[in-house]
Amino acid sequence: MTAEPTPTRREELLRIAARLFAEKGFRNTTVRDIADAAGILSGSLYHHFDSKESMVDEILSTFQEELFGQYDEILASDDDPRARLERAVLVSFDAIDRHHDEVAIFQNDAAYLLTFDRFAYLGERNRQSREVWMTLLRSGVDAGVLRDDLDLELTYRFIRDTVWVAVSWYRPGGRRTHTEIAQQYLSILLEGIERG
């Protein structure tokens, strides 16, 4: 079994910042808060980052690059439309589990961060996310796997909101694993809750 590589000081600082941004909100977290949690002086933080904006930028861009790389793999796969939709839901819940703080930051602070030019890519990621899900839904309808009377825009919004809002209540290491929750979610989404 391979041991996890020891994180660099920079990675440790980003992890601490991500936790604080997720818990307190980006606007309410100061550089001093991050430095205090890391056990260093505020000035020492500037040896690694020029601002807390740079920290949240690196946190979000790294996470989203990984997530959208996985979505691209799903879209490029030869899986049938239902399997691709299921994989996208599983990947999303996996992201909530492994990148809980990053998802929370995006959910809670993206609207505020989008007021700054440097975070314009977050708006692009929102558009890209919509296109991923709309493509999956359209291919499901076209293949006859999903009902053809679905309002795809409404279905996309339902999936987006119900998947990503889970970050507000899901806790890694809790009673149910993220995979169990994703499977239950898929059962509700694809088979409904009405008794057959």
Buried (B, 14 or more C-beta within 10 A) or exposed (E): EEEEEEEEEEEEBBBBBBBBBBBEBBEEBEBEBBBBBBEBEBEEBEEBBEEBBEBBBBBBBEBBEEBBEBBEEBBEEEEEBBEBBBBBBBBBBBBBBBBBBBBBBBBBBBEEBBEEEEBEBBEEBBEBBBEBBBBBBBBBBEEEBBEEEBEBEEBBEEBBEEBBEBBEEBEEEEEEBBEEBBBEBBEEBBEEEEEE
